Amino acid sequence: MATLNQTGLQDHPILQPFRLNGRWYSPADNTIALHPTQTTFLLMNGKIGKSAQLPAPQKAKGQQQ
């Protein structure tokens, strides 16, 4: 799973089949990229899971690159 990308979309795992904008999405699709405003009701209904927010890599103090 990925974090918020440049277009403002987040990848969410699909837990149950659902229909969005006239298209059916099934768990076989694995993930779906959605805007944060689209996720509220799908999360509440258990159709999708929360996206994994991966922390940005940080440099350790004292290391040179």
C-alpha angles and dihedrals in degrees: 000000000000138000129241107312131206094277093053095254127134127203114235127185114245111233102172134015114269140164122239125176093347096309128104119228120196133191087253086073088064098203141021128203111228139167112249090248091059096054103066101085094034090055092047092050092049094241095124135023129232117277118248111248104211113202117242113254111262128202116238115239114263096023120123124206 
